[in-house]
Amino acid sequence: MKKVILAVAFLFTLNVVFVSCRDTSKETETPVEPTSEVQNEVENTAEEAVKEAAEIEKEVEQAVKEAEAQKDNALDKAAVKEDSQETKTEGEQQT
């Protein structure tokens, strides 16, 4: 029984070795060009993504500056209104 199992295992091993060697020799020649093309596409896409990220960062910085300016203007207007209301109440109290 052991001889039969060992013989089947040996034949299976030989079959795998010959089939795998034959298939790999055909496959190794072709993927070289597509890999370089894919690599170039990935590099181009990465460069575009970096450029877009830089543009978005600039836009965000500009939006933050504008928001700060609007906040400062709103605070200034609120302070002016508050001062004018205090002046009116002081004038009414004196009369």
FIMI-65397 format. One line per 5 residues: number of its first residue (from 0); for each residue x, y, z of C-alpha. Coordinates in steps of 0.25 Angstrom, whole numbers, plus 2048, in hexadecimal, padded with zeros to 3 digits. Each point is the difference from the previous one (the first is absolute). Example, Ala and Ser with C-alpha at 12.3 -4.5 7.8 and 13.67 -1.06 7.14 Angstrom:
2
0	831:7EE:81F ~ 806:80E:7FE
! end
This chain:
95
0	800:800:800 ~ 80B:80A:803 ~ 807:7FD:7F3 ~ 7F3:804:7F8 ~ 7FE:80D:808
5	80F:803:7FE ~ 7FF:7FD:7F1 ~ 7F4:809:7FF ~ 807:80B:808 ~ 80C:7FF:7F7
10	7F8:801:7F3 ~ 7F8:80C:805 ~ 80D:807:804 ~ 806:7FD:7F2 ~ 7F4:805:7F9
15	800:80D:808 ~ 80E:803:7FD ~ 7FF:7FE:7F1 ~ 7F3:807:7FF ~ 804:80C:809
20	80E:802:7F9 ~ 7F9:800:7F2 ~ 7F6:80A:804 ~ 809:80A:807 ~ 80A:801:7F5
25	7F4:806:7F7 ~ 7FB:809:80B ~ 80D:807:804 ~ 802:806:7F2 ~ 7F3:808:7FF
30	7FE:807:80D ~ 80C:809:7FF ~ 7FA:80B:7F7 ~ 7F2:801:807 ~ 807:801:80D
35	808:80C:7FB ~ 7F4:806:7FA ~ 7F8:7FE:80D ~ 80B:806:808 ~ 800:80C:7F7
40	7F1:802:802 ~ 802:7FF:80F ~ 80B:80A:800 ~ 7F8:80A:7F8 ~ 7F3:7FE:808
45	808:802:80D ~ 806:80D:7FB ~ 7F3:805:7FC ~ 7FA:7FC:80E ~ 80C:808:806
50	7FD:80C:7F7 ~ 7F1:800:803 ~ 803:7FE:80F ~ 809:80D:800 ~ 7F5:808:7F9
55	7F6:7FB:80A ~ 809:804:80B ~ 802:80E:7FA ~ 7F1:801:7FF ~ 7FD:7FC:80E
60	80B:80A:805 ~ 7F9:80B:7F9 ~ 7F2:7FC:805 ~ 806:800:80E ~ 806:80E:7FE
65	7F3:805:7FB ~ 7F8:7FA:80B ~ 809:807:80A ~ 7FF:80D:7F9 ~ 7F0:7FE:801
70	801:7FD:80E ~ 809:80C:804 ~ 7F6:809:7F8 ~ 7F4:7FA:807 ~ 807:802:80E
75	803:80E:7FC ~ 7F2:803:7FC ~ 7FB:7F9:80D ~ 809:809:808 ~ 7FC:80D:7F9
80	7F1:7FC:802 ~ 802:7FD:80F ~ 808:80D:802 ~ 7F5:808:7FA ~ 7F5:7F9:808
85	808:803:80D ~ 801:80E:7FC ~ 7F1:801:7FE ~ 7FD:7FA:80D ~ 809:809:807
90	7FA:80C:7F9 ~ 7F2:7FC:804 ~ 805:7FE:80F ~ 805:80E:801 ~ 7F4:807:7FB
! end
